[in-house]
Amino acid sequence: MLRTIELILGLPPMSQYDASATPMWRCFKMKTGHKPFTARSCQVNLNDRNTRVNKWSKLSETFNFAIEDRAPDTEFNQVIWKAVKGLDSDCPAPVHAAFFSASEEEEED
């Protein structure tokens, strides 16, 4: 796709991979055959608020949302899970993984 945009804008390829890529110009037509979009009215009242008070709503009030990444991950995930899936559902355990391959030989500087 990038190669097609480069061709449209008259830009040279940014890398050898772009230069060897097949342009996607055959995917585009001069005339579209799509019907006009018909918007539907909102089916939900956007002014409704969740006013239920439970231990999860009280816990979420203690989170700091003023600065990004200040809410504790595990508790925040539990609050969201309970709000979406129901108060009786169990939140799955978090998965923390890192993918790397350790080299047996040390690299020379």
N, CA, C and O atoms as a GROMACS GRO file, in nm:
protein
  436
    1MET      N    1   0.083  -0.120   0.000
    1MET     CA    2   0.000   0.000   0.000
    1MET      C    3   0.086   0.125   0.000
    1MET      O    4   0.056   0.223  -0.068
    2LEU      N    5   0.195   0.121   0.076
    2LEU     CA    6   0.282   0.237   0.084
    2LEU      C    7   0.338   0.271  -0.053
    2LEU      O    8   0.348   0.389  -0.088
    3ARG      N    9   0.376   0.170  -0.129
    3ARG     CA   10   0.433   0.194  -0.262
    3ARG      C   11   0.333   0.267  -0.351
    3ARG      O   12   0.372   0.354  -0.429
    4THR      N   13   0.205   0.232  -0.340
    4THR     CA   14   0.102   0.300  -0.419
    4THR      C   15   0.093   0.447  -0.380
    4THR      O   16   0.080   0.533  -0.467
    5ILE      N   17   0.098   0.475  -0.252
    5ILE     CA   18   0.092   0.614  -0.207
    5ILE      C   19   0.214   0.691  -0.257
    5ILE      O   20   0.202   0.806  -0.299
    6GLU      N   21   0.330   0.627  -0.252
    6GLU     CA   22   0.450   0.693  -0.303
    6GLU      C   23   0.434   0.726  -0.451
    6GLU      O   24   0.472   0.835  -0.494
    7LEU      N   25   0.378   0.634  -0.529
    7LEU     CA   26   0.358   0.658  -0.672
    7LEU      C   27   0.258   0.771  -0.696
    7LEU      O   28   0.278   0.854  -0.784
    8ILE      N   29   0.150   0.773  -0.617
    8ILE     CA   30   0.049   0.878  -0.631
    8ILE      C   31   0.110   1.015  -0.602
    8ILE      O   32   0.081   1.112  -0.672
    9LEU      N   33   0.194   1.022  -0.499
    9LEU     CA   34   0.254   1.149  -0.459
    9LEU      C   35   0.380   1.182  -0.537
    9LEU      O   36   0.435   1.291  -0.522
   10GLY      N   37   0.427   1.088  -0.620
   10GLY     CA   38   0.548   1.112  -0.698
   10GLY      C   39   0.674   1.106  -0.614
   10GLY      O   40   0.772   1.173  -0.648
   11LEU      N   41   0.673   1.029  -0.507
   11LEU     CA   42   0.790   1.018  -0.419
   11LEU      C   43   0.874   0.897  -0.458
   11LEU      O   44   0.820   0.799  -0.508
   12PRO      N   45   1.004   0.903  -0.435
   12PRO     CA   46   1.088   0.786  -0.458
   12PRO      C   47   1.064   0.683  -0.348
   12PRO      O   48   1.014   0.719  -0.241
   13PRO      N   49   1.098   0.557  -0.371
   13PRO     CA   50   1.081   0.455  -0.267
   13PRO      C   51   1.163   0.490  -0.142
   13PRO      O   52   1.272   0.545  -0.152
   14MET      N   53   1.108   0.458  -0.026
   14MET     CA   54   1.178   0.490   0.099
   14MET      C   55   1.281   0.384   0.135
   14MET      O   56   1.373   0.412   0.212
   15SER      N   57   1.267   0.264   0.082
   15SER     CA   58   1.362   0.158   0.112
   15SER      C   59   1.367   0.060  -0.005
   15SER      O   60   1.289   0.072  -0.100
   16GLN      N   61   1.457  -0.035   0.002
   16GLN     CA   62   1.466  -0.136  -0.103
   16GLN      C   63   1.341  -0.223  -0.106
   16GLN      O   64   1.304  -0.276  -0.210
   17TYR      N   65   1.274  -0.237   0.009
   17TYR     CA   66   1.153  -0.316   0.016
   17TYR      C   67   1.038  -0.245  -0.055
   17TYR      O   68   0.957  -0.308  -0.123
   18ASP      N   69   1.031  -0.114  -0.037
   18ASP     CA   70   0.930  -0.036  -0.109
   18ASP      C   71   0.954  -0.041  -0.259
   18ASP      O   72   0.861  -0.052  -0.338
   19ALA      N   73   1.081  -0.034  -0.298
   19ALA     CA   74   1.115  -0.033  -0.440
   19ALA      C   75   1.077  -0.165  -0.506
   19ALA      O   76   1.038  -0.167  -0.623
   20SER      N   77   1.088  -0.276  -0.434
   20SER     CA   78   1.058  -0.406  -0.493
   20SER      C   79   0.913  -0.449  -0.474
   20SER      O   80   0.872  -0.553  -0.526
   21ALA      N   81   0.834  -0.371  -0.400
   21ALA     CA   82   0.694  -0.407  -0.375
   21ALA      C   83   0.611  -0.386  -0.500
   21ALA      O   84   0.636  -0.296  -0.579
   22THR      N   85   0.511  -0.472  -0.517
   22THR     CA   86   0.419  -0.458  -0.630
   22THR      C   87   0.318  -0.350  -0.599
   22THR      O   88   0.250  -0.358  -0.496
   23PRO      N   89   0.306  -0.248  -0.683
   23PRO     CA   90   0.208  -0.143  -0.657
   23PRO      C   91   0.066  -0.200  -0.658
   23PRO      O   92   0.036  -0.294  -0.731
   24MET      N   93  -0.020  -0.143  -0.575
   24MET     CA   94  -0.157  -0.193  -0.562
   24MET      C   95  -0.255  -0.111  -0.646
   24MET      O   96  -0.373  -0.104  -0.611
   25TRP      N   97  -0.210  -0.049  -0.753
   25TRP     CA   98  -0.297   0.038  -0.831
   25TRP      C   99  -0.413  -0.038  -0.893
   25TRP      O  100  -0.514   0.024  -0.926
   26ARG      N  101  -0.403  -0.169  -0.911
   26ARG     CA  102  -0.514  -0.246  -0.967
   26ARG      C  103  -0.630  -0.260  -0.868
   26ARG      O  104  -0.741  -0.296  -0.907
   27CYS      N  105  -0.605  -0.231  -0.743
   27CYS     CA  106  -0.709  -0.242  -0.641
   27CYS      C  107  -0.804  -0.122  -0.642
   27CYS      O  108  -0.912  -0.127  -0.582
   28PHE      N  109  -0.767  -0.015  -0.710
   28PHE     CA  110  -0.846   0.107  -0.709
   28PHE      C  111  -0.920   0.124  -0.840
   28PHE      O  112  -0.871   0.083  -0.946
   29LYS      N  113  -1.040   0.185  -0.832
   29LYS     CA  114  -1.122   0.211  -0.950
   29LYS      C  115  -1.141   0.361  -0.965
   29LYS      O  116  -1.127   0.437  -0.869
   30MET      N  117  -1.173   0.401  -1.086
   30MET     CA  118  -1.200   0.543  -1.110
   30MET      C  119  -1.336   0.583  -1.052
   30MET      O  120  -1.353   0.696  -1.006
   31LYS      N  121  -1.432   0.489  -1.054
   31LYS     CA  122  -1.565   0.517  -1.000
   31LYS      C  123  -1.594   0.414  -0.891
   31LYS      O  124  -1.565   0.295  -0.906
   32THR      N  125  -1.653   0.460  -0.782
   32THR     CA  126  -1.690   0.368  -0.676
   32THR      C  127  -1.830   0.314  -0.702
   32THR      O  128  -1.911   0.380  -0.767
   33GLY      N  129  -1.858   0.198  -0.653
   33GLY     CA  130  -1.990   0.140  -0.669
   33GLY      C  131  -2.061   0.125  -0.536
   33GLY      O  132  -2.150   0.041  -0.521
   34HIS      N  133  -2.023   0.207  -0.439
   34HIS     CA  134  -2.081   0.196  -0.306
   34HIS      C  135  -2.208   0.280  -0.294
   34HIS      O  136  -2.217   0.390  -0.349
   35LYS      N  137  -2.303   0.226  -0.222
   35LYS     CA  138  -2.424   0.302  -0.194
   35LYS      C  139  -2.392   0.408  -0.090
   35LYS      O  140  -2.300   0.390  -0.010
   36PRO      N  141  -2.466   0.518  -0.089
   36PRO     CA  142  -2.441   0.622   0.012
   36PRO      C  143  -2.468   0.566   0.152
   36PRO      O  144  -2.553   0.480   0.171
   37PHE      N  145  -2.394   0.618   0.247
   37PHE     CA  146  -2.409   0.578   0.386
   37PHE      C  147  -2.536   0.639   0.444
   37PHE      O  148  -2.563   0.758   0.424
   38THR      N  149  -2.614   0.558   0.514
   38THR     CA  150  -2.734   0.606   0.580
   38THR      C  151  -2.712   0.600   0.730
   38THR      O  152  -2.696   0.492   0.787
   39ALA      N  153  -2.710   0.713   0.794
   39ALA     CA  154  -2.687   0.720   0.938
   39ALA      C  155  -2.814   0.680   1.013
   39ALA      O  156  -2.925   0.717   0.975
   40ARG      N  157  -2.796   0.604   1.119
   40ARG     CA  158  -2.908   0.568   1.205
   40ARG      C  159  -2.902   0.652   1.331
   40ARG      O  160  -2.795   0.692   1.376
   41SER      N  161  -3.018   0.680   1.387
   41SER     CA  162  -3.020   0.759   1.510
   41SER      C  163  -2.967   0.673   1.626
   41SER      O  164  -2.973   0.550   1.622
   42CYS      N  165  -2.916   0.739   1.726
   42CYS     CA  166  -2.859   0.672   1.842
   42CYS      C  167  -2.965   0.590   1.913
   42CYS      O  168  -3.076   0.639   1.936
   43GLN      N  169  -2.934   0.467   1.948
   43GLN     CA  170  -3.028   0.378   2.015
   43GLN      C  171  -3.011   0.378   2.167
   43GLN      O  172  -3.087   0.312   2.238
   44VAL      N  173  -2.913   0.453   2.216
   44VAL     CA  174  -2.883   0.458   2.359
   44VAL      C  175  -2.880   0.604   2.402
   44VAL      O  176  -2.828   0.689   2.330
   45ASN      N  177  -2.935   0.632   2.518
   45ASN     CA  178  -2.931   0.768   2.570
   45ASN      C  179  -2.788   0.797   2.617
   45ASN      O  180  -2.740   0.735   2.711
   46LEU      N  181  -2.722   0.891   2.553
   46LEU     CA  182  -2.583   0.922   2.585
   46LEU      C  183  -2.567   0.999   2.716
   46LEU      O  184  -2.456   1.015   2.765
   47ASN      N  185  -2.677   1.046   2.771
   47ASN     CA  186  -2.672   1.118   2.898
   47ASN      C  187  -2.693   1.028   3.018
   47ASN      O  188  -2.682   1.073   3.131
   48ASP      N  189  -2.723   0.900   2.995
   48ASP     CA  190  -2.740   0.806   3.107
   48ASP      C  191  -2.606   0.786   3.177
   48ASP      O  192  -2.501   0.781   3.114
   49ARG      N  193  -2.612   0.774   3.308
   49ARG     CA  194  -2.492   0.751   3.389
   49ARG      C  195  -2.510   0.622   3.469
   49ARG      O  196  -2.621   0.586   3.508
   50ASN      N  197  -2.400   0.556   3.492
   50ASN     CA  198  -2.401   0.440   3.579
   50ASN      C  199  -2.390   0.491   3.722
   50ASN      O  200  -2.284   0.539   3.763
   51THR      N  201  -2.498   0.482   3.795
   51THR     CA  202  -2.500   0.540   3.930
   51THR      C  203  -2.494   0.433   4.038
   51THR      O  204  -2.512   0.464   4.156
   52ARG      N  205  -2.470   0.309   4.000
   52ARG     CA  206  -2.460   0.202   4.100
   52ARG      C  207  -2.338   0.223   4.188
   52ARG      O  208  -2.232   0.265   4.142
   53VAL      N  209  -2.354   0.193   4.316
   53VAL     CA  210  -2.243   0.203   4.409
   53VAL      C  211  -2.215   0.063   4.463
   53VAL      O  212  -2.303  -0.001   4.521
   54ASN      N  213  -2.093   0.016   4.443
   54ASN     CA  214  -2.050  -0.113   4.498
   54ASN      C  215  -1.901  -0.101   4.528
   54ASN      O  216  -1.842   0.006   4.512
   55LYS      N  217  -1.842  -0.210   4.574
   55LYS     CA  218  -1.700  -0.200   4.614
   55LYS      C  219  -1.610  -0.167   4.496
   55LYS      O  220  -1.504  -0.106   4.515
   56TRP      N  221  -1.650  -0.204   4.374
   56TRP     CA  222  -1.567  -0.177   4.256
   56TRP      C  223  -1.577  -0.030   4.215
   56TRP      O  224  -1.478   0.030   4.173
   57SER      N  225  -1.696   0.027   4.226
   57SER     CA  226  -1.709   0.170   4.193
   57SER      C  227  -1.636   0.255   4.297
   57SER      O  228  -1.576   0.357   4.263
   58LYS      N  229  -1.641   0.213   4.423
   58LYS     CA  230  -1.568   0.286   4.527
   58LYS      C  231  -1.417   0.275   4.506
   58LYS      O  232  -1.343   0.371   4.527
   59LEU      N  233  -1.371   0.155   4.465
   59LEU     CA  234  -1.228   0.137   4.438
   59LEU      C  235  -1.184   0.226   4.322
   59LEU      O  236  -1.076   0.285   4.328
   60SER      N  237  -1.266   0.235   4.216
   60SER     CA  238  -1.227   0.316   4.100
   60SER      C  239  -1.218   0.464   4.132
   60SER      O  240  -1.146   0.538   4.066
   61GLU      N  241  -1.291   0.508   4.234
   61GLU     CA  242  -1.284   0.649   4.276
   61GLU      C  243  -1.149   0.683   4.339
   61GLU      O  244  -1.114   0.800   4.348
   62THR      N  245  -1.075   0.583   4.382
   62THR     CA  246  -0.945   0.607   4.446
   62THR      C  247  -0.831   0.617   4.342
   62THR      O  248  -0.720   0.655   4.377
   63PHE      N  249  -0.859   0.582   4.217
   63PHE     CA  250  -0.755   0.582   4.115
   63PHE      C  251  -0.722   0.724   4.070
   63PHE      O  252  -0.809   0.811   4.065
   64ASN      N  253  -0.596   0.746   4.036
   64ASN     CA  254  -0.552   0.876   3.986
   64ASN      C  255  -0.554   0.872   3.833
   64ASN      O  256  -0.467   0.813   3.769
   65PHE      N  257  -0.656   0.935   3.774
   65PHE     CA  258  -0.667   0.942   3.629
   65PHE      C  259  -0.615   1.075   3.574
   65PHE      O  260  -0.620   1.098   3.453
   66ALA      N  261  -0.564   1.161   3.662
   66ALA     CA  262  -0.514   1.292   3.619
   66ALA      C  263  -0.386   1.277   3.538
   66ALA      O  264  -0.359   1.356   3.448
   67ILE      N  265  -0.307   1.175   3.572
   67ILE     CA  266  -0.180   1.150   3.501
   67ILE      C  267  -0.185   1.008   3.448
   67ILE      O  268  -0.225   0.916   3.520
   68GLU      N  269  -0.145   0.990   3.323
   68GLU     CA  270  -0.151   0.857   3.262
   68GLU      C  271  -0.066   0.757   3.337
   68GLU      O  272   0.038   0.790   3.394
   69ASP      N  273  -0.114   0.633   3.337
   69ASP     CA  274  -0.044   0.518   3.396
   69ASP      C  275  -0.028   0.529   3.547
   69ASP      O  276   0.064   0.468   3.603
   70ARG      N  277  -0.113   0.604   3.616
   70ARG     CA  278  -0.105   0.612   3.761
   70ARG      C  279  -0.202   0.516   3.830
   70ARG      O  280  -0.187   0.487   3.948
   71ALA      N  281  -0.304   0.467   3.756
   71ALA     CA  282  -0.397   0.371   3.814
   71ALA      C  283  -0.329   0.235   3.821
   71ALA      O  284  -0.263   0.196   3.725
   72PRO      N  285  -0.344   0.162   3.932
   72PRO     CA  286  -0.281   0.030   3.942
   72PRO      C  287  -0.342  -0.067   3.841
   72PRO      O  288  -0.465  -0.081   3.833
   73ASP      N  289  -0.257  -0.133   3.764
   73ASP     CA  290  -0.304  -0.216   3.653
   73ASP      C  291  -0.401  -0.325   3.694
   73ASP      O  292  -0.509  -0.338   3.636
   74THR      N  293  -0.364  -0.403   3.793
   74THR     CA  294  -0.447  -0.519   3.830
   74THR      C  295  -0.584  -0.476   3.879
   74THR      O  296  -0.686  -0.531   3.836
   75GLU      N  297  -0.588  -0.379   3.968
   75GLU     CA  298  -0.716  -0.333   4.021
   75GLU      C  299  -0.800  -0.265   3.912
   75GLU      O  300  -0.921  -0.283   3.907
   76PHE      N  301  -0.735  -0.188   3.827
   76PHE     CA  302  -0.806  -0.119   3.719
   76PHE      C  303  -0.867  -0.221   3.623
   76PHE      O  304  -0.981  -0.205   3.580
   77ASN      N  305  -0.792  -0.325   3.590
   77ASN     CA  306  -0.844  -0.431   3.504
   77ASN      C  307  -0.963  -0.501   3.568
   77ASN      O  308  -1.061  -0.533   3.500
   78GLN      N  309  -0.956  -0.525   3.699
   78GLN     CA  310  -1.066  -0.590   3.769
   78GLN      C  311  -1.192  -0.504   3.767
   78GLN      O  312  -1.302  -0.555   3.746
   79VAL      N  313  -1.177  -0.374   3.787
   79VAL     CA  314  -1.292  -0.284   3.786
   79VAL      C  315  -1.357  -0.284   3.648
   79VAL      O  316  -1.479  -0.293   3.637
   80ILE      N  317  -1.277  -0.275   3.544
   80ILE     CA  318  -1.332  -0.276   3.408
   80ILE      C  319  -1.398  -0.410   3.378
   80ILE      O  320  -1.507  -0.415   3.322
   81TRP      N  321  -1.332  -0.520   3.417
   81TRP     CA  322  -1.387  -0.654   3.391
   81TRP      C  323  -1.524  -0.670   3.458
   81TRP      O  324  -1.619  -0.716   3.396
   82LYS      N  325  -1.533  -0.632   3.584
   82LYS     CA  326  -1.659  -0.645   3.658
   82LYS      C  327  -1.768  -0.557   3.598
   82LYS      O  328  -1.885  -0.596   3.594
   83ALA      N  329  -1.732  -0.438   3.551
   83ALA     CA  330  -1.830  -0.348   3.491
   83ALA      C  331  -1.883  -0.404   3.359
   83ALA      O  332  -2.001  -0.386   3.327
   84VAL      N  333  -1.798  -0.470   3.283
   84VAL     CA  334  -1.838  -0.521   3.152
   84VAL      C  335  -1.898  -0.661   3.161
   84VAL      O  336  -2.002  -0.688   3.100
   85LYS      N  337  -1.835  -0.749   3.236
   85LYS     CA  338  -1.874  -0.890   3.239
   85LYS      C  339  -1.972  -0.924   3.352
   85LYS      O  340  -2.034  -1.030   3.348
   86GLY      N  341  -1.985  -0.837   3.450
   86GLY     CA  342  -2.076  -0.865   3.561
   86GLY      C  343  -2.000  -0.884   3.690
   86GLY      O  344  -1.883  -0.925   3.690
   87LEU      N  345  -2.067  -0.854   3.801
   87LEU     CA  346  -2.002  -0.858   3.932
   87LEU      C  347  -1.965  -1.000   3.975
   87LEU      O  348  -1.874  -1.017   4.057
   88ASP      N  349  -2.033  -1.101   3.922
   88ASP     CA  350  -2.005  -1.239   3.963
   88ASP      C  351  -1.900  -1.308   3.876
   88ASP      O  352  -1.863  -1.422   3.903
   89SER      N  353  -1.851  -1.241   3.774
   89SER     CA  354  -1.752  -1.303   3.685
   89SER      C  355  -1.611  -1.286   3.742
   89SER      O  356  -1.580  -1.188   3.809
   90ASP      N  357  -1.527  -1.385   3.713
   90ASP     CA  358  -1.389  -1.381   3.761
   90ASP      C  359  -1.299  -1.318   3.655
   90ASP      O  360  -1.302  -1.356   3.538
   91CYS      N  361  -1.221  -1.224   3.698
   91CYS     CA  362  -1.124  -1.159   3.608
   91CYS      C  363  -1.006  -1.253   3.586
   91CYS      O  364  -0.951  -1.305   3.684
   92PRO      N  365  -0.966  -1.277   3.462
   92PRO     CA  366  -0.851  -1.365   3.439
   92PRO      C  367  -0.723  -1.304   3.494
   92PRO      O  368  -0.709  -1.182   3.503
   93ALA      N  369  -0.631  -1.391   3.529
   93ALA     CA  370  -0.503  -1.345   3.583
   93ALA      C  371  -0.425  -1.271   3.474
   93ALA      O  372  -0.431  -1.308   3.357
   94PRO      N  373  -0.352  -1.167   3.512
   94PRO     CA  374  -0.272  -1.095   3.413
   94PRO      C  375  -0.158  -1.182   3.361
   94PRO      O  376  -0.105  -1.267   3.432
   95VAL      N  377  -0.122  -1.158   3.237
   95VAL     CA  378  -0.010  -1.229   3.175
   95VAL      C  379   0.097  -1.126   3.142
   95VAL      O  380   0.073  -1.031   3.067
   96HIS      N  381   0.212  -1.146   3.198
   96HIS     CA  382   0.326  -1.058   3.170
   96HIS      C  383   0.431  -1.143   3.102
   96HIS      O  384   0.476  -1.243   3.158
   97ALA      N  385   0.470  -1.105   2.982
   97ALA     CA  386   0.566  -1.185   2.907
   97ALA      C  387   0.664  -1.094   2.835
   97ALA      O  388   0.630  -0.983   2.792
   98ALA      N  389   0.783  -1.143   2.823
   98ALA     CA  390   0.885  -1.073   2.745
   98ALA      C  391   0.947  -1.174   2.652
   98ALA      O  392   0.978  -1.286   2.693
   99PHE      N  393   0.965  -1.136   2.529
   99PHE     CA  394   1.024  -1.227   2.432
   99PHE      C  395   1.162  -1.175   2.394
   99PHE      O  396   1.176  -1.065   2.341
  100PHE      N  397   1.261  -1.254   2.420
  100PHE     CA  398   1.397  -1.218   2.381
  100PHE      C  399   1.476  -1.347   2.366
  100PHE      O  400   1.438  -1.451   2.420
  101SER      N  401   1.583  -1.338   2.294
  101SER     CA  402   1.670  -1.453   2.281
  101SER      C  403   1.808  -1.414   2.334
  101SER      O  404   1.867  -1.315   2.291
  102ALA      N  405   1.856  -1.493   2.427
  102ALA     CA  406   1.985  -1.465   2.487
  102ALA      C  407   2.094  -1.532   2.404
  102ALA      O  408   2.082  -1.649   2.366
  103SER      N  409   2.196  -1.459   2.377
  103SER     CA  410   2.309  -1.512   2.301
  103SER      C  411   2.408  -1.575   2.398
  103SER      O  412   2.437  -1.520   2.504
  104GLU      N  413   2.460  -1.692   2.359
  104GLU     CA  414   2.557  -1.758   2.446
  104GLU      C  415   2.694  -1.693   2.434
  104GLU      O  416   2.772  -1.695   2.529
  105GLU      N  417   2.722  -1.635   2.320
  105GLU     CA  418   2.851  -1.570   2.298
  105GLU      C  419   2.838  -1.422   2.331
  105GLU      O  420   2.736  -1.360   2.299
  106GLU      N  421   2.939  -1.368   2.392
  106GLU     CA  422   2.938  -1.225   2.422
  106GLU      C  423   2.982  -1.149   2.298
  106GLU      O  424   3.073  -1.192   2.226
  107GLU      N  425   2.917  -1.037   2.273
  107GLU     CA  426   2.954  -0.956   2.158
  107GLU      C  427   3.078  -0.875   2.191
  107GLU      O  428   3.094  -0.829   2.304
  108GLU      N  429   3.164  -0.857   2.093
  108GLU     CA  430   3.282  -0.775   2.112
  108GLU      C  431   3.247  -0.629   2.087
  108GLU      O  432   3.165  -0.598   2.001
  109ASP      N  433   3.310  -0.540   2.162
  109ASP     CA  434   3.285  -0.396   2.146
  109ASP      C  435   3.361  -0.339   2.031
  109ASP      O  436   3.351  -0.219   2.004
   0.00000   0.00000   0.00000
